[in-house]
Amino acid sequence: METDLEPLPEDWSTALAVVAHPGDMEYGASCAVARWTSAGKQVTYLLATRGEAGIDGTAPKEAKKIRTREQIASCAAVGVKRLEFLDHPDGVIGDVMRLRREIASVIRRHRPDVVITLNHHETWGGRMLNQADHRVLGAAVLDAVKDAGNRWAFGDLRGTDRKSLPKWDEVQFIAVAGSPAATHAVDITDSIAAGVESLRCHTAYLAGLGAKAPDPDEFLREAAQRNAARFGGRLAATFEVYR
């Protein structure tokens, strides 16, 4: 029997969300982001790829441009003003040490209170396999948070001013969205509409899914309602928390 979800702590000011593709945050987590930005918190997005392999009927070069534009619009829908890309190859992220180094660098540069990422487990629950990029990226995020706090790890990192980036070991916790082992939740009753709009911004991507594409409003509300059963009846986005 599943236990009740604890409220995700919200006594913080800044967060860095690190995911693999355009659209990853929009399948639930962006509903929570909208709540936080409306309360004055600053959330920055860092994407490992530009999603160029994500639209079957569109060549990667064109898909890259489309999905970048869609992610920019999606960020605006939930009040995210900072968006960065690492430009790893979509679908085949494999250079884990480069990934850890780059994420650690961004953490040291932005100095967030909280780091958010997407499910890194093998499945979404049951037998539904998770995608490789999500697993590689999520695991790299967990390691990079520790790397960022170790002055001897990637000690040669430099900022845009060429000065050494000091360690950052004050991340309060890592929140993993979409995890089958969720421990915490955020009340998104008042922010789900913005989250729905952020998913709708991925027009070309959703169209490319054809009949498999979810209706953004139905998908997000049904998921939030399922989560509500473990969160006092409140519409919720869920997270697994690591400290």
C-alpha positions in Angstrom: 0.0 0.0 0.0 1.4 3.4 -1.0 2.1 5.9 1.8 1.0 9.5 1.8 3.2 12.1 0.1 4.9 14.8 2.1 4.8 18.4 1.1 7.9 19.4 -0.9 9.8 22.0 1.1 9.4 25.4 -0.4 11.6 27.5 1.9 14.1 28.3 -0.9 14.6 31.0 -3.5 16.4 29.5 -6.5 16.3 26.3 -8.4 18.1 24.7 -11.4 16.1 22.2 -13.4 18.3 19.9 -15.5 16.6 17.5 -18.0 17.5 15.8 -21.3 15.0 17.2 -23.8 12.7 20.0 -24.7 9.3 18.9 -23.3 10.7 16.9 -20.4 9.7 19.4 -17.7 6.3 19.9 -19.3 4.9 16.4 -18.4 4.1 17.5 -14.9 7.0 19.3 -13.3 6.3 22.6 -15.0 3.0 22.8 -13.1 5.0 23.1 -9.9 7.4 25.5 -11.6 4.5 27.8 -12.4 3.5 27.8 -8.7 7.1 28.7 -7.7 7.7 31.5 -10.1 4.4 33.1 -9.3 5.5 33.1 -5.7 8.7 35.0 -6.7 11.1 32.0 -6.9 13.7 32.0 -9.7 13.9 28.8 -11.7 16.5 28.2 -14.4 16.3 25.4 -17.0 19.3 23.5 -18.4 18.7 21.1 -21.2 21.3 18.5 -22.3 19.9 18.3 -25.9 17.7 20.3 -28.3 15.5 17.3 -29.1 16.6 17.1 -32.7 15.8 13.4 -32.9 12.4 13.7 -31.4 10.1 14.3 -34.4 10.0 11.2 -36.6 8.8 13.1 -39.7 11.1 16.1 -39.4 14.9 16.1 -40.2 17.1 16.7 -37.2 18.4 20.0 -38.4 14.9 21.5 -38.7 13.6 19.7 -35.6 16.4 21.3 -33.6 15.2 24.8 -34.5 11.6 24.0 -34.0 12.0 22.3 -30.6 14.3 25.1 -29.4 11.6 27.7 -30.2 8.9 25.6 -28.6 11.0 25.2 -25.4 11.5 29.0 -25.2 7.7 29.5 -25.5 7.1 26.8 -22.9 9.4 28.4 -20.4 7.7 31.8 -20.8 4.3 30.1 -20.1 5.5 29.2 -16.6 7.6 32.2 -15.8 11.1 30.8 -16.5 13.4 33.5 -17.8 16.7 31.6 -18.0 17.1 28.7 -20.4 20.4 27.1 -21.4 21.4 24.1 -23.6 24.5 21.8 -23.5 24.0 20.5 -27.1 24.6 16.8 -26.5 23.3 14.5 -29.2 19.6 13.7 -28.7 18.8 10.1 -28.1 22.4 8.9 -27.7 23.8 10.9 -24.7 26.9 9.0 -23.8 29.7 11.2 -22.7 28.9 11.0 -19.0 32.0 12.7 -17.7 31.5 15.7 -20.0 27.9 15.8 -18.9 28.9 15.8 -15.2 31.5 18.4 -15.7 29.1 20.7 -17.6 26.3 20.3 -15.1 28.7 20.9 -12.1 29.9 24.1 -13.9 26.4 25.4 -14.3 25.6 24.6 -10.6 28.6 26.5 -9.5 27.7 29.4 -11.7 24.1 29.7 -10.7 24.5 28.5 -7.1 20.9 27.1 -6.7 19.2 26.2 -3.5 17.5 23.3 -5.2 18.2 21.1 -8.2 15.4 19.4 -10.1 15.7 16.6 -12.7 13.6 13.9 -14.3 13.2 10.2 -13.5 16.5 8.3 -13.7 15.2 4.9 -12.8 14.9 2.0 -15.3 11.2 2.3 -15.6 8.3 4.7 -15.0 6.8 2.1 -12.7 5.9 -1.5 -13.4 7.4 -2.7 -16.7 7.3 0.6 -18.7 10.9 1.2 -19.7 12.4 4.7 -19.3 14.3 6.3 -22.2 18.1 6.0 -22.1 18.8 9.8 -22.2 16.6 10.3 -19.1 18.5 7.6 -17.2 21.9 8.8 -18.2 21.1 12.5 -17.5 19.3 11.9 -14.2 22.2 9.8 -12.8 24.7 12.5 -14.0 22.7 15.2 -12.2 22.9 13.3 -8.9 26.7 12.9 -9.3 27.2 16.5 -10.5 25.5 18.0 -7.4 28.2 16.2 -5.4 30.9 17.2 -7.9 29.9 20.9 -7.6 30.4 20.7 -3.9 33.8 19.1 -4.0 36.6 21.7 -4.5 38.9 19.0 -5.9 36.4 17.7 -8.5 36.7 19.5 -11.9 38.9 22.1 -10.1 39.9 23.7 -13.4 36.4 25.0 -14.1 36.2 28.7 -15.0 33.4 31.2 -15.3 32.8 33.5 -18.2 35.3 36.0 -16.6 37.9 33.2 -16.7 38.1 33.1 -12.9 38.0 29.9 -11.0 34.4 28.8 -10.1 34.3 28.1 -6.4 32.6 25.0 -5.1 28.8 25.1 -4.3 27.8 22.7 -1.6 24.6 24.3 -0.5 22.1 22.5 -2.6 19.3 21.7 -0.1 17.9 18.8 -2.0 17.4 17.2 -5.4 13.8 16.8 -6.6 13.3 14.0 -9.2 10.1 14.5 -11.2 8.2 11.6 -12.6 9.8 9.1 -10.3 8.0 5.8 -9.6 9.4 6.1 -6.1 7.9 9.6 -5.3 8.2 10.7 -1.7 6.9 14.3 -1.9 4.3 16.4 -3.7 3.5 20.0 -4.6 -0.1 21.4 -4.6 -0.6 22.5 -8.2 -4.3 23.4 -7.9 -3.7 27.0 -8.8 -0.9 26.5 -11.3 -1.9 23.5 -13.4 -3.5 25.7 -16.1 0.0 27.3 -16.7 1.5 23.8 -16.8 -1.0 22.7 -19.4 -0.2 25.8 -21.5 3.5 25.0 -21.3 2.9 21.5 -22.7 0.7 22.9 -25.4 3.6 25.0 -26.6 5.3 21.9 -27.9 2.9 21.9 -30.9 5.2 20.3 -33.5 6.5 17.6 -31.1 3.0 16.6 -30.1 1.8 16.6 -33.7 4.7 14.3 -34.5 3.4 11.8 -32.0 0.3 11.4 -34.0 -2.4 9.3 -32.4 -0.1 8.6 -29.4 -0.1 12.3 -28.5 -1.8 13.1 -25.2 -4.3 16.0 -24.8 -2.3 18.3 -22.5 -5.2 19.2 -20.3 -6.5 15.7 -19.9 -3.1 14.1 -19.4 -1.9 16.5 -16.8 -5.2 16.8 -14.9 -5.6 13.0 -14.8 -2.1 12.5 -13.5 -2.6 15.3 -10.9 -5.8 13.7 -9.8 -4.2 10.3 -9.3 -1.5 11.9 -7.2 -4.2 13.7 -5.1 -5.2 10.4 -3.6 -1.9 10.4 -1.7 -1.9 14.2 -1.0 -5.0 15.0 0.9 -7.2 15.3 -2.2 -5.2 18.2 -3.7 -4.0 18.2 -7.3 -0.4 17.4 -7.1 2.9 17.0 -9.0 5.2 14.4 -7.4 8.9 14.2 -6.7 11.4 11.8 -5.2 13.7 13.8 -2.9 17.4 13.2 -2.3 19.4 15.1 0.3 
